[in-house]
Amino acid sequence: MTKEISLDELLFFNCRPDALPLYEAFREAVLDRVPETRIEVKKTQISFYHCHLFSAVSFTPVRRAKDRPDPFLTITFGLPYRKESARIDAAVEAYPNRWTHHVMIGNGKEIDGEMLLWIAEAAGFAEKKQQRGQLACGMQGRNRGIAMWKCPKCGREFNIENQSHYCGKAPNTVEEYILSQNAEIRPLLQRVRDVLIQRLPDATEKISWSMPTYWKDRNILHFAAQKKHIGLYPGPEAVAHFAEKLDQTGLSYSKGSIQIPYSDELPLNLIAEIADWCRETGNHA
């Protein structure tokens, strides 16, 4: 699966071209966060798989016509429990311990830190079933006489030749996470980490939802290496509180997330202020 958008994906939006930019923004964010994702275009939706389906986009009308933005896109993701949020338009327990959530969006800014945390959690939920699912996929392929493609580096087998996937071991610690990134951005990530450790001395540092996370009775905040920036995820309340300072520094932000370009000087003092505020107020990501 390459990152180039396919003709089938483009054709899916043939009758609703205004919604294509929403899809492109969501697609890029998902592939940055879950690079092993395989995309399949169905009749009524575009599905995102990690062998198991974890998210989809469609034009499912989860709101009344007068309440729908124009254009709109419905984001669907699965979790083992019902996520409580005013942003979620509908949630259905498709089968025991598998809740399907639908969120309608009309603006690229809604593909924010909060939504991407949900998607990352959904991918993590699917990943827990990955080994069993890959075995099932492989057995089905072999039973049908289909030749499986075997990655020459890690030895894993896939139905699709040259299937994009992560060969290495998923990081268990923040040190491993930083070392797994490109050499030129490792020092930047380490500087952010140093500030958070200093400001959150009582927090547990761990990997959660595939990101460095600081936790004490709750997730305080996260950060992550993205394609063109460091993502800081302190939650929507923190972003709203610091919006004026973020505007003054020229940083892009959306509900729950802050984007710090690699080309800019790191705003370490502001990161420290945000961490302090999250700790003192009990705000959680």
DRENDO-1510 file (C-alpha; in Angstrom, 1 decimal, always signed):
<recs>
REC; n; res; u; v; w
REC; 1; MET; +0.0; +0.0; +0.0 .
REC; 2; THR; +1.7; +3.2; -1.1 .
REC; 3; LYS; +0.7; +6.6; +0.1 .
REC; 4; GLU; -0.3; +7.7; -3.4 .
REC; 5; ILE; -4.1; +8.0; -3.6 .
REC; 6; SER; -5.5; +5.4; -6.0 .
REC; 7; LEU; -7.9; +5.8; -8.9 .
REC; 8; ASP; -10.5; +3.8; -7.1 .
REC; 9; GLU; -10.3; +6.2; -4.1 .
REC; 10; LEU; -10.7; +9.2; -6.5 .
REC; 11; LEU; -13.7; +7.6; -8.2 .
REC; 12; PHE; -15.4; +7.0; -4.9 .
REC; 13; PHE; -15.8; +10.8; -4.7 .
REC; 14; ASN; -16.8; +11.2; -8.3 .
REC; 15; CYS; -20.3; +12.4; -7.3 .
REC; 16; ARG; -19.2; +14.3; -4.3 .
REC; 17; PRO; -15.8; +15.9; -5.2 .
REC; 18; ASP; -16.1; +18.6; -2.6 .
REC; 19; ALA; -15.6; +16.0; +0.1 .
REC; 20; LEU; -12.3; +14.7; -1.4 .
REC; 21; PRO; -10.1; +17.2; +0.5 .
REC; 22; LEU; -11.7; +16.0; +3.8 .
REC; 23; TYR; -10.8; +12.4; +2.8 .
REC; 24; GLU; -7.3; +13.3; +1.8 .
REC; 25; ALA; -6.6; +15.0; +5.1 .
REC; 26; PHE; -8.0; +12.0; +7.1 .
REC; 27; ARG; -6.1; +9.5; +4.9 .
REC; 28; GLU; -2.8; +11.3; +5.4 .
REC; 29; ALA; -3.3; +11.5; +9.1 .
REC; 30; VAL; -4.2; +7.8; +9.4 .
REC; 31; LEU; -1.2; +6.7; +7.3 .
REC; 32; ASP; +1.2; +8.9; +9.3 .
REC; 33; ARG; -0.2; +7.4; +12.6 .
REC; 34; VAL; -0.7; +3.8; +11.4 .
REC; 35; PRO; +1.7; +3.2; +8.5 .
REC; 36; GLU; +0.8; -0.5; +8.1 .
REC; 37; THR; -2.7; +0.5; +7.1 .
REC; 38; ARG; -4.2; -1.2; +4.0 .
REC; 39; ILE; -7.0; +0.8; +2.2 .
REC; 40; GLU; -9.8; -0.9; +0.3 .
REC; 41; VAL; -12.5; +0.9; -1.6 .
REC; 42; LYS; -15.9; -0.7; -1.2 .
REC; 43; LYS; -19.3; +0.2; -2.7 .
REC; 44; THR; -20.4; +2.4; +0.1 .
REC; 45; GLN; -17.3; +3.1; +2.1 .
REC; 46; ILE; -13.5; +3.2; +2.1 .
REC; 47; SER; -12.1; +0.8; +4.7 .
REC; 48; PHE; -8.9; +1.0; +6.6 .
REC; 49; TYR; -7.4; -2.3; +7.6 .
REC; 50; HIS; -4.6; -3.7; +9.7 .
REC; 51; CYS; -5.7; -7.2; +8.5 .
REC; 52; HIS; -8.7; -6.3; +10.7 .
REC; 53; LEU; -11.0; -3.3; +9.9 .
REC; 54; PHE; -10.4; -0.5; +12.3 .
REC; 55; SER; -11.8; +2.6; +10.6 .
REC; 56; ALA; -13.8; +3.7; +7.5 .
REC; 57; VAL; -15.1; +6.7; +5.7 .
REC; 58; SER; -18.4; +7.0; +4.0 .
REC; 59; PHE; -21.4; +9.3; +3.4 .
REC; 60; THR; -23.5; +7.6; +6.0 .
REC; 61; PRO; -26.2; +10.1; +7.0 .
REC; 62; VAL; -25.9; +9.9; +10.8 .
REC; 63; ARG; -27.5; +13.4; +11.1 .
REC; 64; ARG; -30.7; +14.8; +9.8 .
REC; 65; ALA; -30.3; +16.6; +6.5 .
REC; 66; LYS; -30.7; +20.1; +8.0 .
REC; 67; ASP; -27.9; +19.4; +10.5 .
REC; 68; ARG; -25.3; +18.1; +8.0 .
REC; 69; PRO; -22.4; +20.2; +6.9 .
REC; 70; ASP; -21.8; +20.6; +3.2 .
REC; 71; PRO; -19.6; +18.9; +2.3 .
REC; 72; PHE; -19.5; +16.2; +4.9 .
REC; 73; LEU; -17.7; +12.9; +5.6 .
REC; 74; THR; -18.6; +10.3; +8.2 .
REC; 75; ILE; -15.7; +8.7; +10.0 .
REC; 76; THR; -16.3; +5.3; +11.6 .
REC; 77; PHE; -14.1; +3.5; +14.0 .
REC; 78; GLY; -14.4; +0.5; +16.3 .
REC; 79; LEU; -13.5; +0.2; +20.0 .
REC; 80; PRO; -14.1; -2.5; +22.7 .
REC; 81; TYR; -16.3; +0.0; +24.7 .
REC; 82; ARG; -18.6; +2.9; +24.0 .
REC; 83; LYS; -16.6; +6.2; +23.8 .
REC; 84; GLU; -18.5; +9.0; +25.5 .
REC; 85; SER; -18.2; +12.3; +23.6 .
REC; 86; ALA; -20.6; +15.0; +22.3 .
REC; 87; ARG; -18.7; +14.8; +19.0 .
REC; 88; ILE; -19.8; +11.2; +18.4 .
REC; 89; ASP; -23.1; +11.2; +16.4 .
REC; 90; ALA; -23.9; +7.5; +16.9 .
REC; 91; ALA; -22.5; +4.4; +18.6 .
REC; 92; VAL; -23.7; +0.9; +18.2 .
REC; 93; GLU; -22.6; -2.3; +19.8 .
REC; 94; ALA; -22.2; -4.3; +16.6 .
REC; 95; TYR; -21.5; -7.5; +18.6 .
REC; 96; PRO; -20.3; -8.1; +22.2 .
REC; 97; ASN; -17.4; -5.9; +23.2 .
REC; 98; ARG; -17.2; -4.2; +19.8 .
REC; 99; TRP; -18.7; -0.7; +19.6 .
REC; 100; THR; -18.9; +1.0; +16.2 .
REC; 101; HIS; -18.7; +4.8; +16.4 .
REC; 102; HIS; -19.7; +7.4; +13.8 .
REC; 103; VAL; -18.5; +11.0; +13.6 .
REC; 104; MET; -19.6; +13.4; +10.9 .
REC; 105; ILE; -17.1; +16.1; +9.9 .
REC; 106; GLY; -17.3; +19.0; +7.6 .
REC; 107; ASN; -14.0; +20.7; +8.1 .
REC; 108; GLY; -10.4; +19.4; +8.1 .
REC; 109; LYS; -9.7; +21.0; +11.4 .
REC; 110; GLU; -12.0; +18.4; +13.0 .
REC; 111; ILE; -9.4; +15.8; +12.1 .
REC; 112; ASP; -7.6; +16.9; +15.3 .
REC; 113; GLY; -5.7; +15.4; +18.2 .
REC; 114; GLU; -8.8; +14.0; +19.9 .
REC; 115; MET; -10.0; +12.2; +16.8 .
REC; 116; LEU; -6.6; +10.8; +15.9 .
REC; 117; LEU; -6.3; +9.4; +19.4 .
REC; 118; TRP; -9.6; +7.6; +18.8 .
REC; 119; ILE; -8.3; +6.3; +15.5 .
REC; 120; ALA; -5.0; +5.2; +17.1 .
REC; 121; GLU; -6.9; +3.5; +19.9 .
REC; 122; ALA; -9.1; +1.7; +17.3 .
REC; 123; ALA; -5.9; +0.6; +15.4 .
REC; 124; GLY; -4.5; -0.6; +18.7 .
REC; 125; PHE; -7.7; -2.6; +19.3 .
REC; 126; ALA; -7.4; -4.2; +15.9 .
REC; 127; GLU; -3.7; -4.8; +16.5 .
REC; 128; LYS; -4.5; -7.0; +19.5 .
REC; 129; LYS; -6.2; -9.3; +17.1 .
REC; 130; GLN; -3.6; -9.0; +14.4 .
REC; 131; GLN; -1.7; -12.2; +15.0 .
REC; 132; ARG; -4.8; -14.3; +15.1 .
REC; 133; GLY; -6.2; -12.3; +12.1 .
REC; 134; GLN; -3.1; -12.8; +10.1 .
REC; 135; LEU; -3.2; -16.5; +10.7 .
REC; 136; ALA; -6.8; -16.6; +9.6 .
REC; 137; CYS; -6.0; -14.5; +6.5 .
REC; 138; GLY; -3.1; -16.8; +5.7 .
REC; 139; MET; -5.2; -20.0; +6.2 .
REC; 140; GLN; -7.9; -18.6; +4.0 .
REC; 141; GLY; -5.4; -17.7; +1.3 .
REC; 142; ARG; -3.7; -21.1; +1.5 .
REC; 143; ASN; -7.0; -23.0; +1.5 .
REC; 144; ARG; -8.0; -21.1; -1.7 .
REC; 145; GLY; -4.6; -22.0; -3.2 .
REC; 146; ILE; -3.5; -18.3; -3.3 .
REC; 147; ALA; +0.3; -17.7; -3.1 .
REC; 148; MET; +1.1; -15.6; -0.1 .
REC; 149; TRP; +3.8; -12.9; -0.3 .
REC; 150; LYS; +6.5; -13.2; +2.3 .
REC; 151; CYS; +8.4; -10.2; +3.4 .
REC; 152; PRO; +12.1; -11.0; +2.9 .
REC; 153; LYS; +13.1; -8.8; +6.0 .
REC; 154; CYS; +10.8; -10.0; +8.7 .
REC; 155; GLY; +9.3; -13.2; +7.3 .
REC; 156; ARG; +5.6; -12.1; +7.7 .
REC; 157; GLU; +3.2; -13.2; +5.1 .
REC; 158; PHE; +0.5; -11.2; +3.4 .
REC; 159; ASN; -2.2; -11.7; +0.7 .
REC; 160; ILE; -1.0; -8.6; -1.1 .
REC; 161; GLU; +2.4; -8.5; -2.7 .
REC; 162; ASN; +4.7; -5.8; -1.3 .
REC; 163; GLN; +2.1; -5.0; +1.4 .
REC; 164; SER; +3.3; -2.0; +3.4 .
REC; 165; HIS; +4.0; -2.9; +7.0 .
REC; 166; TYR; +6.3; -2.3; +9.9 .
REC; 167; CYS; +9.1; -4.9; +10.0 .
REC; 168; GLY; +10.6; -3.9; +13.3 .
REC; 169; LYS; +9.4; -4.5; +16.8 .
REC; 170; ALA; +6.9; -1.9; +18.1 .
REC; 171; PRO; +8.6; +0.3; +20.7 .
REC; 172; ASN; +7.9; -0.5; +24.3 .
REC; 173; THR; +9.5; +2.6; +25.8 .
REC; 174; VAL; +9.9; +6.2; +24.9 .
REC; 175; GLU; +13.6; +5.7; +24.4 .
REC; 176; GLU; +12.9; +3.0; +21.8 .
REC; 177; TYR; +10.2; +5.3; +20.2 .
REC; 178; ILE; +12.7; +8.2; +19.8 .
REC; 179; LEU; +15.4; +5.9; +18.5 .
REC; 180; SER; +13.0; +4.5; +15.8 .
REC; 181; GLN; +12.6; +8.0; +14.3 .
REC; 182; ASN; +14.8; +9.7; +11.7 .
REC; 183; ALA; +18.1; +10.7; +13.1 .
REC; 184; GLU; +17.6; +14.4; +12.4 .
REC; 185; ILE; +14.4; +14.7; +14.5 .
REC; 186; ARG; +15.6; +12.6; +17.5 .
REC; 187; PRO; +17.2; +15.5; +19.3 .
REC; 188; LEU; +14.0; +17.6; +18.9 .
REC; 189; LEU; +11.9; +14.8; +20.4 .
REC; 190; GLN; +14.3; +14.3; +23.2 .
REC; 191; ARG; +14.2; +18.0; +24.1 .
REC; 192; VAL; +10.4; +17.8; +24.3 .
REC; 193; ARG; +10.7; +14.7; +26.4 .
REC; 194; ASP; +13.2; +16.3; +28.8 .
REC; 195; VAL; +10.8; +19.2; +29.4 .
REC; 196; LEU; +7.9; +16.9; +30.1 .
REC; 197; ILE; +9.9; +14.8; +32.5 .
REC; 198; GLN; +11.0; +17.9; +34.3 .
REC; 199; ARG; +7.5; +19.4; +34.6 .
REC; 200; LEU; +5.7; +16.1; +35.3 .
REC; 201; PRO; +8.0; +14.4; +37.8 .
REC; 202; ASP; +5.2; +12.3; +39.3 .
REC; 203; ALA; +3.9; +11.0; +36.0 .
REC; 204; THR; +4.5; +7.6; +34.6 .
REC; 205; GLU; +6.2; +7.8; +31.1 .
REC; 206; LYS; +4.9; +5.0; +28.8 .
REC; 207; ILE; +3.8; +4.2; +25.3 .
REC; 208; SER; +0.1; +4.4; +24.8 .
REC; 209; TRP; -1.8; +4.5; +21.5 .
REC; 210; SER; +1.6; +4.2; +19.8 .
REC; 211; MET; +2.7; +7.5; +21.3 .
REC; 212; PRO; +4.9; +8.7; +24.2 .
REC; 213; THR; +2.4; +9.4; +27.0 .
REC; 214; TYR; +2.6; +10.9; +30.5 .
REC; 215; TRP; +0.1; +9.3; +32.9 .
REC; 216; LYS; -1.0; +9.8; +36.5 .
REC; 217; ASP; -4.4; +8.3; +37.2 .
REC; 218; ARG; -5.2; +9.4; +33.7 .
REC; 219; ASN; -3.4; +10.4; +30.4 .
REC; 220; ILE; -2.1; +13.9; +31.1 .
REC; 221; LEU; -0.7; +14.5; +27.6 .
REC; 222; HIS; +1.0; +12.8; +24.6 .
REC; 223; PHE; +3.5; +13.8; +21.9 .
REC; 224; ALA; +4.4; +12.1; +18.7 .
REC; 225; ALA; +6.6; +12.5; +15.6 .
REC; 226; GLN; +4.5; +13.3; +12.5 .
REC; 227; LYS; +5.6; +13.7; +8.9 .
REC; 228; LYS; +6.3; +17.5; +9.1 .
REC; 229; HIS; +5.9; +18.4; +12.8 .
REC; 230; ILE; +5.9; +17.2; +16.4 .
REC; 231; GLY; +2.3; +16.7; +17.6 .
REC; 232; LEU; +1.6; +17.7; +21.1 .
REC; 233; TYR; -1.7; +16.4; +22.5 .
REC; 234; PRO; -2.7; +18.0; +25.8 .
REC; 235; GLY; -6.5; +17.8; +25.2 .
REC; 236; PRO; -9.1; +20.3; +23.9 .
REC; 237; GLU; -9.4; +22.2; +27.2 .
REC; 238; ALA; -5.6; +23.0; +27.3 .
REC; 239; VAL; -5.6; +24.0; +23.7 .
REC; 240; ALA; -8.5; +26.4; +24.3 .
REC; 241; HIS; -6.8; +27.8; +27.3 .
REC; 242; PHE; -3.6; +28.5; +25.5 .
REC; 243; ALA; -5.1; +29.6; +22.1 .
REC; 244; GLU; -4.0; +33.2; +22.4 .
REC; 245; LYS; -0.4; +32.3; +23.2 .
REC; 246; LEU; -0.4; +29.7; +20.4 .
REC; 247; ASP; -1.7; +32.4; +18.0 .
REC; 248; GLN; +1.2; +34.7; +19.2 .
REC; 249; THR; +3.8; +32.1; +18.5 .
REC; 250; GLY; +2.3; +31.2; +15.1 .
REC; 251; LEU; +1.7; +27.6; +15.8 .
REC; 252; SER; -1.1; +25.7; +14.1 .
REC; 253; TYR; -3.6; +23.9; +16.4 .
REC; 254; SER; -6.9; +22.3; +16.4 .
REC; 255; LYS; -9.2; +20.8; +19.1 .
REC; 256; GLY; -6.9; +18.8; +21.3 .
REC; 257; SER; -3.6; +19.1; +19.3 .
REC; 258; ILE; -0.8; +21.4; +18.6 .
REC; 259; GLN; +1.5; +21.2; +15.6 .
REC; 260; ILE; +5.2; +22.2; +16.1 .
REC; 261; PRO; +7.0; +22.3; +12.8 .
REC; 262; TYR; +10.5; +20.7; +12.7 .
REC; 263; SER; +11.8; +23.8; +10.9 .
REC; 264; ASP; +10.9; +26.1; +13.8 .
REC; 265; GLU; +12.6; +26.7; +17.1 .
REC; 266; LEU; +11.0; +24.5; +19.7 .
REC; 267; PRO; +8.7; +26.6; +22.0 .
REC; 268; LEU; +10.0; +24.8; +25.1 .
REC; 269; ASN; +8.8; +27.4; +27.6 .
REC; 270; LEU; +5.3; +27.2; +26.2 .
REC; 271; ILE; +5.4; +23.4; +26.3 .
REC; 272; ALA; +6.5; +23.6; +29.9 .
REC; 273; GLU; +3.6; +26.0; +30.7 .
REC; 274; ILE; +1.1; +23.7; +29.1 .
REC; 275; ALA; +2.4; +20.7; +31.0 .
REC; 276; ASP; +2.2; +22.7; +34.3 .
REC; 277; TRP; -1.3; +23.7; +33.5 .
REC; 278; CYS; -2.4; +20.1; +32.7 .
REC; 279; ARG; -0.8; +18.9; +36.0 .
REC; 280; GLU; -2.2; +21.6; +38.2 .
REC; 281; THR; -5.8; +21.6; +36.8 .
REC; 282; GLY; -6.2; +17.9; +36.4 .
REC; 283; ASN; -6.8; +18.4; +32.7 .
REC; 284; HIS; -6.4; +15.2; +30.7 .
REC; 285; ALA; -5.7; +14.4; +27.1 .
</recs>
